[in-house]
């Protein structure tokens, strides 16, 4: 055995021995078992180092072992090499290179949680729930999450081919996607949709999301809004603190938002609202969710549902309810480790279950309304004739709108889930008037 390998082995044994000593006070039996397994690991390490056909750097062997150990825990835990750890820190700041998709491992298959809006993946038509079966003609079976992320990322302007299985269609789809620098705008489409009903789309929970969201609320209030539709569809989550801060806007002080439970006492945390500002706590609310809503989105939706603060509309969310703590290592690498799980105010675990809407509404896209193209063309012709018959009233109304507002209005009208949310809000308002009248 070389001196270099021996020094490494001694270091590994000392590290685990210290760890064992620290644990032994709590559980000597488990500590003894851990130490025996460390001996097995050190034996395998030295055997590979001395007998493997090609000489390997000790660091590569240790990194490989850590990578396998973390990947074997669950789909969301992973070992981060120094460059990966830096990439992760960049992501939480809202700017990184790639395609604009959030992925996970579900039943051992790489699965897209959601494509982030207005990114390359979104534009080519990749959808939440798509199963990635090939990346650049390489089969993804047994591919780790970190390995997949490395393959999907690359220099801006370069292309990557992705083959996905779309299970609801039972069809294979192939996409050629051009990588870009991804800059995420968390708060989008802040506007009045109808009858003083405000609308905000929130695409992710990042460092500045809460501040931007507050600005959006104040903008709606200034425009005369008295109710809100919060759109969390295809929002894959992000920072827990940001999700809590956003939920607080609509909950009174002391109301439970989310709790986390783990093995360590420090991981058992109950998060309650500290909001003393009454501005938005009485607004009628609907939260829109779909299969691409995960993690932080599910925390917000679950809190507002359980606290009877909002009506949830859409389809069942993704069901990603575990907490990953990022733990830095001495050499600049890191561990992304699942340390606890999220629970809604009613004590229900989100993980693997998701949030069930109060009102289930499947998304229907305009081009899916008719199977026959001829029927679609006829519908378009009749719609144009009807528009001309209406006269200049609608045309004058549209002239007061900016091009952006007109585009939003058109988009709103084609979104059946949003229209269902508007109907729910109007119903809440009518019921509220009846209640106030009864109590007078």
C-alpha positions in Angstrom: 0.0 0.0 0.0 1.3 3.4 -0.9 1.9 6.1 1.7 -0.7 8.3 0.1 -3.4 5.5 0.4 -2.4 4.7 3.9 -2.7 8.3 5.0 -6.1 8.5 3.4 -7.2 5.3 5.1 -6.0 6.5 8.5 -7.9 9.8 7.9 -11.1 8.0 7.1 -10.8 5.7 10.1 -10.1 8.6 12.5 -13.1 10.6 11.1 -15.5 7.7 11.6 -13.9 6.8 15.0 -14.6 10.4 16.2 -18.1 10.2 14.9 -18.6 6.8 16.6 -17.3 8.3 19.9 -19.8 11.2 19.7 -22.7 8.8 19.1 -21.7 6.2 21.6 -23.0 8.1 24.5 -26.5 7.9 23.0 -26.4 4.5 21.6 -23.3 2.3 22.0 -24.8 -0.7 20.2 -25.4 1.3 17.0 -22.0 3.0 17.3 -20.3 -0.4 17.5 -22.2 -1.6 14.4 -21.2 1.6 12.6 -17.6 1.1 13.4 -17.6 -2.5 12.1 -19.1 -1.2 8.8 -16.5 1.5 8.6 -13.9 -1.2 8.8 -15.6 -3.0 5.9 -15.6 0.3 3.9 -11.9 0.9 4.6 -11.1 -2.7 3.5 -13.0 -2.3 0.2 -11.3 1.1 -0.3 -7.8 -0.3 0.1 -8.6 -3.4 -2.0 -9.8 -1.2 -4.9 -6.8 1.1 -4.5 -4.3 -1.8 -4.7 -6.1 -4.3 -7.0 -8.1 -2.3 -9.5 -6.8 -2.5 -13.1 -6.4 1.3 -13.4 -4.9 3.5 -10.7 -7.5 5.8 -9.2 -7.1 9.0 -7.2 -8.2 8.5 -3.6 -10.4 11.6 -3.9 -12.3 10.1 -6.8 -13.0 6.9 -4.9 -14.2 8.8 -1.8 -16.4 11.1 -3.9 -17.8 8.1 -5.8 -18.6 6.3 -2.5 -20.3 9.4 -1.1 -22.3 9.9 -4.3 -23.6 6.3 -4.1 -24.3 6.6 -0.4 -26.5 9.7 -0.8 -28.2 8.5 -4.0 -29.2 5.3 -2.2 -31.1 7.2 0.5 -33.9 8.8 -1.6 -34.4 10.6 -4.9 -33.8 14.1 -3.4 -30.6 13.5 -1.4 -27.3 13.9 -3.2 -23.6 14.5 -2.8 -22.5 17.8 -4.3 -19.0 18.1 -5.6 -17.5 21.6 -5.1 -18.6 22.8 -8.5 -22.1 21.4 -8.0 -22.3 23.0 -4.6 -21.5 26.4 -6.2 -24.1 25.8 -8.9 -26.8 25.1 -6.2 -26.0 28.4 -4.5 -26.3 30.1 -7.8 -29.7 28.5 -8.5 -31.2 29.8 -5.2 -30.3 33.3 -6.4 -32.5 32.8 -9.5 -29.9 32.7 -12.3 -28.3 29.6 -13.8 -27.6 27.9 -17.1 -29.7 25.1 -18.6 -33.1 24.2 -20.0 -35.4 25.5 -17.3 -36.8 22.2 -15.8 -37.1 20.9 -12.3 -36.5 17.1 -12.2 -36.7 14.3 -9.7 -36.5 10.5 -9.5 -39.9 8.9 -9.2 -40.1 5.1 -9.0 -36.5 5.1 -10.3 -37.3 7.1 -13.4 -36.2 10.7 -14.1 -39.4 12.7 -14.0 -40.0 16.4 -14.8 -41.6 18.1 -11.9 -42.3 21.1 -14.0 -40.9 23.2 -16.9 -40.3 26.7 -15.6 -42.3 29.2 -17.6 -40.7 31.1 -20.5 -37.6 28.9 -20.5 -36.4 26.8 -23.4 -38.0 23.6 -22.0 -41.3 25.4 -21.7 -41.2 26.8 -25.2 -40.6 23.5 -26.9 -43.6 21.9 -25.1 -42.1 19.8 -22.4 -44.7 19.1 -19.7 -44.9 18.3 -16.0 -44.9 14.5 -15.4 -42.9 13.7 -18.6 -40.5 10.8 -18.0 -37.0 11.3 -19.4 -36.0 8.1 -21.0 -33.0 9.4 -23.1 -30.6 12.3 -22.9 -28.5 12.8 -26.1 -29.3 9.2 -27.1 -28.1 7.8 -23.7 -30.7 5.7 -21.9 -31.4 7.2 -18.5 -32.1 3.9 -16.7 -30.0 3.8 -13.5 -28.8 7.4 -14.1 -28.5 9.4 -10.9 -30.1 12.8 -10.5 -26.8 14.6 -10.3 -25.6 12.9 -13.5 -28.7 13.8 -15.3 -28.4 17.5 -14.3 -24.8 17.5 -15.5 -25.9 16.2 -18.9 -28.8 18.6 -19.2 -26.7 21.7 -18.4 -24.1 23.2 -20.7 -22.9 26.3 -22.4 -25.6 28.7 -23.6 -26.4 28.2 -27.3 -25.6 24.5 -27.3 -28.3 21.9 -27.8 -29.4 18.8 -26.0 -31.8 16.2 -27.2 -34.3 14.8 -24.7 -36.7 11.8 -25.3 -39.6 11.6 -22.9 -42.5 9.2 -22.3 -45.8 11.1 -21.8 -47.8 8.5 -19.9 -51.3 10.1 -20.2 -50.8 9.7 -24.0 -48.6 6.7 -23.9 -46.4 8.3 -26.5 -42.7 9.0 -26.9 -41.8 12.6 -27.7 -38.4 13.9 -28.8 -37.2 17.5 -28.2 -34.1 19.4 -29.2 -33.6 22.1 -26.7 -31.2 25.0 -26.9 -29.6 25.8 -23.6 -29.9 29.4 -22.2 -28.9 31.3 -19.1 -32.0 30.9 -17.0 -33.1 34.0 -15.2 -36.3 33.4 -13.3 -38.9 36.1 -12.7 -40.8 34.8 -9.8 -43.8 37.1 -9.8 -45.7 37.4 -13.1 -48.9 38.6 -14.7 -50.0 40.9 -11.9 -53.4 42.3 -13.1 -57.1 42.5 -12.5 -58.9 39.6 -14.2 -62.6 40.6 -13.6 -64.9 42.3 -11.0 -62.0 43.6 -8.8 -60.5 40.1 -8.7 -56.7 40.3 -8.6 -54.4 37.7 -10.1 -50.7 36.9 -9.4 -48.7 34.0 -10.9 -45.9 32.9 -8.7 -43.3 30.7 -10.6 -40.8 29.9 -7.8 -39.9 30.6 -4.2 -36.5 32.3 -4.1 -34.6 34.9 -2.1 -36.5 37.9 -3.4 -39.8 36.3 -4.1 -41.5 37.5 -0.9 -40.5 41.2 -1.6 -41.7 41.0 -5.2 -44.9 39.3 -4.2 -45.6 42.1 -1.7 -45.1 44.7 -4.4 -47.6 42.7 -6.6 -50.2 42.7 -3.8 -49.8 46.5 -3.2 -50.1 47.1 -7.0 -53.4 45.1 -7.1 -54.7 47.0 -4.1 -53.9 50.3 -5.8 -55.9 49.1 -8.8 -58.9 48.5 -6.6 -58.7 44.7 -6.1 -60.6 43.2 -3.2 -59.9 39.5 -3.8 -57.1 37.3 -5.2 -56.4 34.3 -7.4 -52.9 33.0 -6.5 -51.6 30.9 -9.4 -49.1 28.3 -8.2 -49.5 26.0 -11.2 -46.1 24.6 -12.4 -44.4 26.2 -9.4 -41.8 23.6 -8.3 -41.1 25.2 -4.9 -37.8 26.6 -3.7 -36.9 28.2 -0.3 -39.0 27.2 2.7 -38.6 30.6 4.3 -39.9 32.3 1.2 -43.0 30.1 1.1 -43.8 30.8 4.7 -43.4 34.6 4.2 -45.8 34.6 1.3 -48.4 32.5 3.1 -48.2 34.9 6.1 -49.8 37.7 4.0 -53.1 36.0 4.2 -53.1 34.5 7.7 -53.6 36.2 11.0 -50.9 36.1 13.7 -50.6 32.7 15.4 -52.2 30.6 12.6 -50.2 27.5 11.7 -48.5 27.4 8.3 -46.4 24.3 8.2 -44.6 22.0 10.6 -41.5 19.8 9.9 -40.7 16.6 11.6 -37.3 14.8 11.5 -35.1 12.5 13.7 -33.3 15.4 15.4 -35.1 17.7 17.8 -33.9 20.7 16.0 -35.7 19.5 12.8 -39.1 19.4 14.6 -40.3 23.0 13.8 -43.7 24.6 13.9 -44.0 27.6 11.7 -46.8 30.1 12.6 -47.9 33.4 11.1 -46.4 36.5 12.6 -48.5 38.8 10.5 -50.0 41.8 12.2 -51.0 43.6 9.0 -54.7 43.1 8.2 -54.4 44.3 4.6 -55.1 41.0 2.8 -56.2 38.6 5.5 -59.9 39.1 4.7 -59.6 38.9 0.9 -61.6 36.1 -0.7 -59.0 33.8 -2.3 -58.5 30.9 -4.7 -55.3 29.1 -5.1 -54.7 27.4 -8.5 -52.5 24.2 -8.4 -51.7 21.4 -10.8 -49.4 18.3 -11.1 -46.4 20.7 -11.5 -47.0 22.4 -8.1 -44.5 21.0 -5.6 -42.8 21.6 -2.3 -43.2 25.3 -1.4 -46.3 25.5 -3.5 -47.8 22.7 -1.6 -46.9 24.3 1.7 -48.7 27.5 0.8 -51.7 25.7 -0.7 -51.9 23.3 2.2 -51.8 26.0 4.8 -54.4 28.2 3.1 -56.7 25.1 2.6 -56.4 23.7 6.2 -56.7 27.2 7.8 -59.9 27.6 5.7 -58.4 30.7 4.2 -58.7 29.8 0.5 -60.4 27.5 -1.9 -58.0 25.3 -3.9 -58.9 24.8 -7.5 -57.2 22.6 -10.2 -55.8 19.1 -10.0 -53.7 17.2 -7.4 -50.2 18.6 -6.8 -46.9 16.7 -7.3 -46.4 15.5 -3.7 -42.9 16.6 -2.9 -43.0 17.2 0.8 -39.6 16.5 2.2 -37.0 19.0 3.5 -33.5 19.0 2.0 -30.8 20.6 4.1 -27.6 21.6 2.3 -24.6 20.9 4.5 -21.2 22.2 3.5 -18.2 19.9 3.7 -14.6 21.0 4.6 -13.3 20.7 1.1 -16.0 22.9 -0.5 -18.3 20.0 -1.4 -21.7 19.6 0.2 -24.5 17.2 1.2 -28.0 17.8 0.0 -29.7 15.7 2.7 -33.4 14.9 3.4 -33.7 15.8 7.1 -37.4 16.1 7.7 -40.9 16.1 6.1 -43.5 18.8 5.7 -46.9 18.5 7.4 -49.9 20.8 6.7 -51.7 22.5 9.7 -54.1 19.5 9.9 -51.1 17.2 10.4 -51.2 15.6 7.0 -47.9 14.7 5.3 -47.5 16.2 1.8 -44.9 13.8 0.7 -46.1 11.3 -1.9 -49.6 12.4 -1.4 -49.9 16.0 -2.7 -52.6 18.6 -2.1 -56.1 17.6 -3.2 -58.1 20.5 -4.6 -61.4 21.5 -3.1 -62.7 22.0 -6.7 -61.2 19.6 -9.2 -60.9 21.2 -12.7 -58.8 19.5 -15.4 -57.0 21.9 -17.8 -58.5 22.0 -21.2 -56.4 23.7 -23.9 -58.1 25.6 -26.7 -56.6 23.3 -29.4 -57.9 20.2 -27.6 -61.5 21.3 -27.6 -62.2 19.6 -31.0 -60.6 16.5 -32.5 -61.6 17.5 -36.0 -59.6 20.3 -37.5 -62.5 21.3 -39.8 -64.6 21.8 -36.8 -62.0 24.0 -35.3 -61.8 26.1 -38.4 -65.6 26.5 -38.5 -65.6 27.5 -34.9 -63.0 30.2 -35.7 -65.1 31.5 -38.6 -68.3 31.7 -36.6 -66.5 33.4 -33.7 -65.2 36.1 -36.1 -68.7 36.6 -37.6 -70.2 36.9 -34.1 -67.5 39.5 -33.2 -68.5 41.6 -36.2 -72.2 41.4 -35.3 -71.5 42.8 -31.8 -70.4 46.0 -33.5 -67.8 48.5 -32.3 -68.6 48.2 -28.5 -66.0 45.5 -27.8 -63.5 47.1 -30.2 -63.7 50.4 -28.3 -63.3 48.6 -25.0 -60.1 46.8 -26.4 -58.7 50.1 -27.6 -58.3 51.2 -23.9 -56.0 48.2 -23.3 -52.3 48.1 -23.9 -51.0 45.3 -26.1 -49.8 43.5 -23.0 -53.1 43.8 -21.2 -55.0 42.7 -24.3 -52.8 39.6 -24.6 -53.4 38.8 -20.9 -57.1 39.2 -21.4 -57.1 36.8 -24.3 -55.0 34.3 -22.3 -57.3 34.5 -19.3 -60.3 33.8 -21.5 -58.7 30.6 -22.8 -57.8 29.3 -19.4 -60.7 27.2 -18.1 -59.1 26.6 -14.7 -58.7 30.3 -14.2 -62.3 30.9 -15.3 -63.4 28.3 -12.8 -61.4 30.2 -10.1 -63.1 33.5 -11.1 -66.5 31.8 -10.7 -65.5 30.5 -7.2 -64.4 34.0 -6.1 -67.7 35.5 -7.3 -69.6 32.9 -5.4 -67.6 33.6 -2.2 -68.4 37.3 -2.7 -72.1 36.7 -3.1 -72.2 34.4 0.0 -70.3 37.0 2.0 -72.9 39.7 1.1 -75.7 37.3 2.2 -73.9 36.6 5.5 -73.4 40.3 6.1 -77.0 41.0 5.3 -78.2 38.3 7.6 -76.1 39.6 10.5 -77.3 43.2 10.1 
